[in-house]
Amino acid sequence: MNRYPLWKYLVIAFALVLGVLYTLPNFFGESPAVQISSAKATIKVDAGLVARVEHILRTGGMATGGVAFEAVGNQGSVRARFADPDAQFKAKALLEKELNTDPADPVYIVAFNLLPNTPGWLQSLHAMPMYLGLDLRGGVHFLMEVDTKAVLNKRLQGLQASVRSILRDKNIRHAGLTRSADTLELQFRDQATLDKAQNELASQLGELTFSASGSGSELKLAMGMKPEALKKTLDDGVQQNITTLSKRVNELGVAEPIIQRQGASRIVVQLPGVQDVSRAKDIIGRTATLEVRMVDETVTRGTEETAAIPFGSELFKVGKGAPVVLYKEPIITGDYISSASASFDQNHRPSVSVDLNGDGGRRMRDATRGKIGKSMAIVLFEKNRGEVLTVATIQDELGARFQITGEGSSEASSDLALLLRAGSLAAPMEIIEERTIGPQLGAENIKKGFDSTMYGFLAVAAFMTVYYMLFGLFSVLALSTNLLLLVAILSLLQATLTLPGIAAIALTLGMAIDANVLINERIREELRAGHSPQVAIAMGFDRAWATILDSNVTTLIAGLALLIFGSGAIRGFAVVHCIGIVTSIFSSVFVSRGLANLWYGRKKKLTSLSIGQIWKPEH
C-alpha cells in the first residue's frame, strides 16, 4: 500500500542530482576580467581575436585564467579572466594601448567585467549561475516603447515608391496612386492595364495582397501587406532598434548589458554598473547617419593617400574598399532608405536589396543616369567619423529599388543589410520606465533578501519539526528539495534574479509548506477516525492531493496573468512564482510521500506514527 516502485525513487534521485549540479555554480563566486568588443560598425569581433589577445598579454607578462570568445546574436566579444583586480586594471590598460593604435579613434572597446568561477566540467553541462538584476547589482534600467506606426509608415512609403518605379519601368500607365491608412490604391481606365499591372507587381512585390474593384473607366486596385509581411516588418523594426542600441551601449563599457525585446513593441535596456543616467540617455538616443556618395575617379586608384585631394572631395581611410576618395555631396542619406534585406541576384549570388522612398528613388535615378560603370560608396557616420561600408560599381540606372552585389557570402550580405538598417533607429522610442539603483543598495538588497529567506526557512523548519515531529522533518526535507530545484531551474534557464524574485522564493516556501500542513493534518484526521497508520498515510496523501492541486492551480493562474500582462519587476516576480508552484507540487507531494513510504512502508506491524499530538474529540 505505501511502497513506491523503484522507478519513482530513481526519478527523485535524478531530480536531486540535477538540482545539486545546476545549483552549485551559484556558490563559486566571480573573477575579475576584461571584455573586448567592437567599437566600429564595420569591424566584427570573432574567434580570431582570441589569439591576438593572448599574444598581447603573454608579451606583456600578464598571466590569465583563460581567454575565450563568446557570441550573442550578431554581437561577439572576447573575455580574459584574471586572478585579482590589480591584474585586471593592468591588462585593460595594456590591451587598450596595443589594440587601439589611435586612442582618438578606438577600434575596440575594453571594459571591466566579472566572470563566474564555475569549473569547466560544470560549464560543459551548461551549468552556470543566475544573473543578478539591477536591484541586486546596481545600474540603470530603461523600458522603451517603439513607435510601430512609424515603422509601418516608413515601409509603406518604400512600397509606394517601389510601385511607382516598377510601373514606370514597365511603361504601365495608371490614373493615380493614393494611400488610405495602411492600403495603397491604384486607379486605371481599363481592365487590361489593371491586370498587367497586378501581374507585374505580384511578381516583384510578393508581400502584397491585391483586390480589384470598380467598373468601366473607374477601376481600382487596392494593395495591402500580407499579415506575415506586416508582422515581419514590425519585428524587423524592433530588431533594428535592438541592434542599434547594442552597438551604442558598447561605448558605455558595460560588462553585461541586457538589451532584449519585451512583448510586441517594447525593449528593455539594463546597464549594470552605470550610474550616469544622462550620459546613458545621450548615447542611446544618438543618431548615426548613412550617406551614399559617388567615387571621385579623377584620383587614380591606389594613389589616394599620396595624391592631392580635389576641392569638394574627401579621403576615407577606414572600411571596406578604403582608402577611397568620395565627393562630399551625398546622393542620398539613410533617411531615404525604407528597408534593406539580404537576397540573391539573378545569378544566385548573395546580394543586398535596398528600397528607397519616393524622393530617394528620384534622387538616385537622377544621380546614376548615364553613369553606368562608375563607382559609388555607402558611408556610415558615427561620432563625426565616416566608415566605408561598401564600394559598388553601377551596372544600370538605379531607382527606388536596387541591389548591391559582390559581398561574397550570404553572411556578408546579411551584415551589410543589417548595417544599412541599423545606422539609425528604425522608429522613435519613448522611455516609459526608468530606474537607477546604486551598487551599495544592491549589495544591501542581496544581504537582506538572503537573510529573510534563510531566517524564514529556519523558522518554518523549527515549527514543523516540533509540531509534526518525524513527519515535520519529512516536510522540511521536501521544502529543501523545493528550494534546491527552484534555484537549479532558474540557473538552468539563466534567469535574472531580482529583489521581487527573492520575494517570490520566500512566498514559494510558504506555499510549499502549506501543502505539507494539509497532508499532515489529513493524516491526523484519518488516525482520529480509527484507521490504521498505514491506511492513514495512504488516505491522507490521496485526499489532500485534490485540495493541494486546486489551490496551486488557482495561484498559478494568477501568476500567469502577472507574467503575461505585467512588466519589469512584476514579470520577475511572476517567473519565479510560477516555477516555484511547479516545484512545490513535486516536492510537497511526490518527494514527501516518497520519504514517508521509505521510512514506514516496509513496517507491516505499524502501530503508531511520529506526527505529533493527535487530538481526539471527547464524547
KACORRA-V663343 format. One record per backbone hydrogen bond with DSSP energy under -1.0 kcal/mol. NH is the residue of the N-H (numbers start at 1). CO is the residue of the C=O. E is the energy in kcal/mol with one decimal. If there is no record, write none. Layout:
{{NH & CO & E} {NH & CO & E}}
This chain:
{{9 & 5 & -1.2} {10 & 6 & -2.1} {11 & 7 & -2.0} {12 & 8 & -2.1} {13 & 9 & -2.6} {14 & 10 & -2.7} {15 & 11 & -2.5} {16 & 12 & -2.3} {17 & 13 & -2.4} {18 & 14 & -2.4} {19 & 15 & -2.5} {20 & 16 & -2.4} {21 & 17 & -2.5} {22 & 18 & -2.5} {23 & 19 & -1.0} {24 & 20 & -2.1} {26 & 23 & -1.7} {27 & 24 & -2.7} {31 & 115 & -3.4} {33 & 113 & -2.3} {34 & 80 & -2.1} {35 & 111 & -3.1} {36 & 78 & -3.3} {37 & 109 & -2.4} {39 & 107 & -2.7} {49 & 46 & -1.7} {50 & 47 & -1.3} {53 & 49 & -2.5} {54 & 50 & -2.6} {55 & 51 & -2.2} {56 & 52 & -2.3} {57 & 53 & -2.4} {58 & 54 & -2.5} {59 & 55 & -2.6} {60 & 56 & -1.9} {61 & 58 & -1.2} {62 & 57 & -3.2} {65 & 81 & -2.9} {68 & 79 & -2.4} {70 & 77 & -3.0} {72 & 75 & -2.6} {75 & 72 & -2.0} {77 & 70 & -2.3} {78 & 36 & -2.2} {79 & 68 & -3.0} {80 & 34 & -2.3} {81 & 66 & -2.4} {82 & 32 & -2.7} {88 & 84 & -1.7} {89 & 85 & -2.5} {90 & 86 & -2.2} {91 & 87 & -2.5} {92 & 88 & -2.1} {93 & 89 & -2.0} {94 & 90 & -2.3} {95 & 91 & -2.8} {96 & 92 & -2.3} {97 & 93 & -1.7} {98 & 94 & -2.3} {99 & 95 & -2.8} {100 & 96 & -1.3} {105 & 102 & -1.7} {109 & 37 & -3.3} {111 & 35 & -2.7} {113 & 33 & -2.4} {115 & 31 & -2.5} {117 & 29 & -2.5} {123 & 119 & -2.1} {124 & 120 & -2.2} {126 & 123 & -2.1} {127 & 122 & -2.4} {131 & 495 & -1.6} {133 & 497 & -3.5} {136 & 133 & -1.5} {137 & 133 & -1.6} {138 & 134 & -3.6} {139 & 437 & -2.8} {140 & 271 & -1.7} {141 & 435 & -2.9} {142 & 269 & -3.0} {143 & 433 & -2.4} {144 & 267 & -3.0} {145 & 430 & -2.6} {146 & 265 & -3.2} {147 & 428 & -2.4} {148 & 146 & -1.6} {151 & 147 & -1.3} {152 & 148 & -2.4} {153 & 149 & -2.4} {154 & 150 & -2.2} {155 & 151 & -1.9} {156 & 152 & -2.5} {157 & 153 & -2.0} {158 & 154 & -1.7} {159 & 155 & -2.3} {160 & 156 & -2.4} {161 & 157 & -2.0} {162 & 158 & -2.3} {163 & 159 & -2.7} {164 & 160 & -1.9} {165 & 161 & -2.4} {166 & 162 & -2.7} {167 & 163 & -2.3} {168 & 164 & -2.2} {169 & 165 & -2.5} {170 & 166 & -2.0} {171 & 168 & -1.1} {172 & 167 & -2.9} {175 & 187 & -3.9} {178 & 185 & -2.6} {180 & 183 & -3.1} {183 & 180 & -2.0} {184 & 223 & -2.9} {185 & 178 & -3.1} {186 & 221 & -2.2} {187 & 176 & -2.1} {188 & 219 & -2.4} {194 & 190 & -1.5} {195 & 191 & -2.7} {196 & 192 & -2.3} {197 & 193 & -2.5} {198 & 194 & -2.6} {199 & 195 & -2.3} {200 & 196 & -2.1} {201 & 197 & -2.8} {202 & 198 & -2.6} {203 & 199 & -1.7} {204 & 200 & -1.2} {205 & 201 & -3.1} {208 & 205 & -1.5} {209 & 224 & -3.3} {211 & 222 & -2.0} {213 & 220 & -2.4} {218 & 215 & -1.9} {219 & 188 & -2.1} {220 & 213 & -2.8} {221 & 186 & -2.7} {222 & 211 & -3.1} {223 & 184 & -3.2} {224 & 209 & -1.7} {226 & 207 & -2.8} {230 & 226 & -2.9} {231 & 227 & -2.5} {232 & 228 & -2.1} {233 & 229 & -2.4} {234 & 230 & -2.1} {235 & 231 & -2.8} {236 & 232 & -3.0} {237 & 233 & -2.0} {238 & 234 & -2.2} {239 & 235 & -2.7} {240 & 236 & -2.5} {241 & 237 & -1.8} {242 & 238 & -2.1} {243 & 239 & -2.6} {244 & 240 & -2.6} {245 & 241 & -2.6} {246 & 242 & -2.5} {247 & 243 & -2.1} {248 & 244 & -1.9} {249 & 245 & -2.7} {250 & 246 & -1.1} {251 & 248 & -1.4} {252 & 249 & -1.6} {253 & 250 & -1.6} {258 & 270 & -2.6} {260 & 268 & -2.0} {262 & 266 & -3.2} {266 & 262 & -1.1} {267 & 144 & -2.4} {268 & 260 & -3.1} {269 & 142 & -2.9} {270 & 258 & -2.9} {271 & 140 & -3.0} {273 & 138 & -1.8} {274 & 271 & -1.5} {277 & 275 & -1.3} {280 & 276 & -1.9} {281 & 277 & -2.6} {282 & 278 & -2.0} {283 & 279 & -2.3} {284 & 280 & -2.5} {285 & 281 & -2.3} {289 & 381 & -2.0} {291 & 379 & -2.8} {292 & 332 & -2.7} {293 & 377 & -2.8} {295 & 375 & -2.5} {296 & 325 & -2.4} {297 & 295 & -1.1} {299 & 296 & -1.1} {303 & 300 & -2.0} {306 & 303 & -1.1} {307 & 303 & -2.8} {313 & 310 & -1.6} {314 & 326 & -2.5} {316 & 324 & -2.5} {320 & 388 & -2.0} {322 & 319 & -1.4} {324 & 316 & -1.9} {326 & 314 & -2.5} {327 & 294 & -2.4} {328 & 312 & -2.8} {331 & 292 & -3.7} {334 & 290 & -2.4} {336 & 333 & -1.9} {337 & 334 & -1.2} {338 & 355 & -2.6} {339 & 355 & -1.5} {341 & 353 & -2.2} {343 & 351 & -2.8} {345 & 349 & -2.3} {348 & 345 & -2.1} {351 & 343 & -2.8} {352 & 404 & -2.0} {353 & 341 & -2.9} {354 & 402 & -3.0} {355 & 339 & -2.7} {356 & 400 & -3.4} {357 & 336 & -2.3} {361 & 357 & -2.6} {362 & 358 & -1.9} {363 & 359 & -2.4} {364 & 360 & -2.6} {365 & 361 & -2.2} {366 & 362 & -2.3} {367 & 363 & -2.1} {368 & 364 & -1.8} {369 & 365 & -1.1} {371 & 368 & -2.1} {373 & 394 & -3.4} {374 & 371 & -1.9} {376 & 392 & -2.7} {377 & 293 & -3.3} {378 & 390 & -2.3} {379 & 291 & -3.2} {380 & 387 & -2.9} {381 & 289 & -3.4} {382 & 385 & -2.3} {385 & 382 & -1.6} {387 & 380 & -2.3} {388 & 318 & -2.7} {389 & 378 & -3.1} {390 & 378 & -1.1} {392 & 376 & -2.9} {394 & 374 & -3.2} {402 & 354 & -2.0} {404 & 352 & -2.3} {413 & 409 & -2.0} {414 & 410 & -2.5} {415 & 411 & -2.3} {416 & 412 & -2.3} {417 & 413 & -2.6} {418 & 414 & -2.3} {419 & 415 & -2.3} {420 & 416 & -2.6} {421 & 417 & -2.0} {422 & 418 & -3.0} {430 & 145 & -2.1} {432 & 143 & -2.6} {433 & 143 & -1.3} {435 & 141 & -2.3} {437 & 139 & -3.0} {442 & 438 & -1.9} {443 & 439 & -2.1} {444 & 440 & -2.0} {445 & 441 & -2.4} {446 & 442 & -2.1} {447 & 443 & -2.0} {448 & 444 & -2.6} {449 & 445 & -2.7} {450 & 446 & -2.6} {451 & 447 & -2.7} {452 & 448 & -2.6} {453 & 449 & -2.0} {454 & 450 & -2.7} {455 & 451 & -2.9} {456 & 452 & -1.9} {457 & 453 & -2.3} {458 & 454 & -2.6} {459 & 455 & -2.5} {460 & 456 & -2.3} {461 & 457 & -2.8} {462 & 458 & -2.6} {463 & 459 & -2.3} {464 & 460 & -2.7} {465 & 461 & -2.2} {466 & 462 & -2.2} {467 & 463 & -2.8} {468 & 464 & -2.6} {469 & 465 & -1.0} {471 & 468 & -1.3} {471 & 610 & -1.9} {473 & 469 & -1.8} {474 & 470 & -2.3} {475 & 471 & -1.9} {476 & 472 & -2.0} {477 & 473 & -2.6} {478 & 474 & -2.3} {479 & 475 & -2.3} {480 & 476 & -2.4} {481 & 477 & -2.2} {482 & 478 & -2.2} {483 & 479 & -2.2} {484 & 480 & -2.5} {485 & 481 & -2.8} {486 & 482 & -2.4} {487 & 483 & -2.3} {488 & 484 & -2.1} {489 & 485 & -2.6} {490 & 486 & -2.1} {491 & 487 & -2.2} {492 & 488 & -2.7} {493 & 489 & -2.4} {494 & 491 & -1.1} {495 & 490 & -2.6} {497 & 131 & -3.5} {502 & 498 & -1.9} {503 & 499 & -2.0} {504 & 500 & -2.0} {505 & 501 & -1.8} {506 & 502 & -2.2} {507 & 503 & -2.3} {508 & 504 & -2.5} {509 & 505 & -2.1} {510 & 506 & -1.7} {511 & 507 & -2.3} {512 & 508 & -2.7} {513 & 509 & -2.2} {514 & 510 & -1.3} {515 & 511 & -1.4} {516 & 512 & -1.3} {517 & 513 & -2.1} {518 & 514 & -2.1} {519 & 515 & -2.0} {520 & 516 & -2.8} {521 & 517 & -2.6} {522 & 518 & -2.0} {523 & 519 & -2.3} {524 & 520 & -2.0} {525 & 521 & -2.2} {526 & 522 & -2.0} {527 & 523 & -2.0} {528 & 524 & -2.4} {529 & 525 & -1.8} {530 & 527 & -1.4} {531 & 526 & -2.1} {536 & 532 & -2.9} {537 & 533 & -2.3} {538 & 534 & -2.0} {539 & 535 & -3.0} {540 & 536 & -2.4} {541 & 537 & -2.1} {542 & 538 & -2.2} {543 & 539 & -2.6} {544 & 540 & -1.5} {545 & 541 & -1.2} {548 & 544 & -2.5} {549 & 545 & -2.8} {550 & 546 & -2.4} {551 & 547 & -2.4} {552 & 548 & -2.2} {553 & 549 & -2.6} {554 & 550 & -2.2} {555 & 551 & -1.6} {556 & 552 & -2.5} {557 & 553 & -2.2} {558 & 554 & -1.6} {559 & 555 & -2.3} {560 & 556 & -2.7} {561 & 557 & -2.0} {562 & 558 & -1.9} {563 & 559 & -2.1} {564 & 560 & -2.6} {565 & 561 & -2.6} {566 & 562 & -1.8} {570 & 567 & -1.6} {572 & 568 & -1.5} {573 & 569 & -2.0} {574 & 570 & -2.4} {575 & 571 & -2.5} {576 & 572 & -1.4} {577 & 573 & -2.4} {578 & 574 & -2.7} {579 & 575 & -2.1} {580 & 576 & -2.5} {581 & 577 & -1.7} {582 & 578 & -1.5} {583 & 579 & -2.2} {584 & 580 & -2.2} {585 & 581 & -2.0} {586 & 582 & -1.7} {587 & 583 & -2.5} {588 & 584 & -2.8} {589 & 585 & -1.5} {591 & 586 & -1.8} {592 & 587 & -1.7} {593 & 589 & -1.8} {594 & 590 & -1.7} {595 & 591 & -2.1} {596 & 592 & -2.1} {597 & 593 & -2.9} {598 & 594 & -2.2} {599 & 595 & -1.9} {600 & 596 & -3.0} {601 & 597 & -1.8} {603 & 600 & -1.7} {604 & 602 & -1.0} {611 & 609 & -1.6}}
